């Protein structure tokens, strides 16, 4: 079996890169990683894709006690 599947969390419009074009160029099949736990046929080194800024999660504050109730 050929390992040519790129499991990438969708939806794909959230990425800065044209992930569908990257997959086509690399000869990969792109599958939404959110819809399956199966990773059969996963490419060994998947391409890099960057989320658009508005879809990135904000990093937690260093040293913040997230379990501490607010006063």
N, C-alpha and C positions, 0 to 999 in steps of 0.2 A: 504494500500500500504506500502511496506517495503522501508524504507529509507536506501538504500544500494548503492547509486551512489556517486562516488568521482569525482567531477568536478575539473580537474587540467589542467592548461594551458600547451599545448603541444608546440613543439614536445617533447616527453617523453625522448629522448636520452640526453636532456640537464641536466638531474638530476643526482646527484651523486649516489642517491639511485636507486635500481631496482624497480621503481614504479609499474610495472606490477606484479612483485612477491609480493610486499606489498599488492596490491589490492587483489590478489588471496588468500593470507594468511588470510586477514581480511574478505573475503567473499564479496568483493565489486566489482562493475562494474566501470571501469574507463572510463571517457569521457573527451575529449578535451574541456575545458571550452571556448576556442576561437571560437568554431564552433556553439555554441548555447547560447542564453541568458536564456533559460529555466533552472530552478534549481529544478524542481519537483523531489522528491525522494532523495534529497541530504542528505548524511549522516550528523548527528548532529555534530560529532567531527571527521573531516577527518584526516588521518595520516599526519605527517609532511614529507615534501620532500625538499631537499636542492639543489638549482641550482649549477652546476659546476661553478667554479670561472670565466671562460671565458664568461659565459652567464649572470653574475650579472652586474647590472648597477652601474656605479661609483657614489658615493654619491656626492651631490652638495657641493661646498665649503661653509663653514659657513661664513655668512656675505657678501657673494658675491652678487653684484647687477647684476643679469642676464639680466636686461633690459637696462643697461648702454652700450652705443656704445663703441667699442674699439677705442682707439686713434690711 
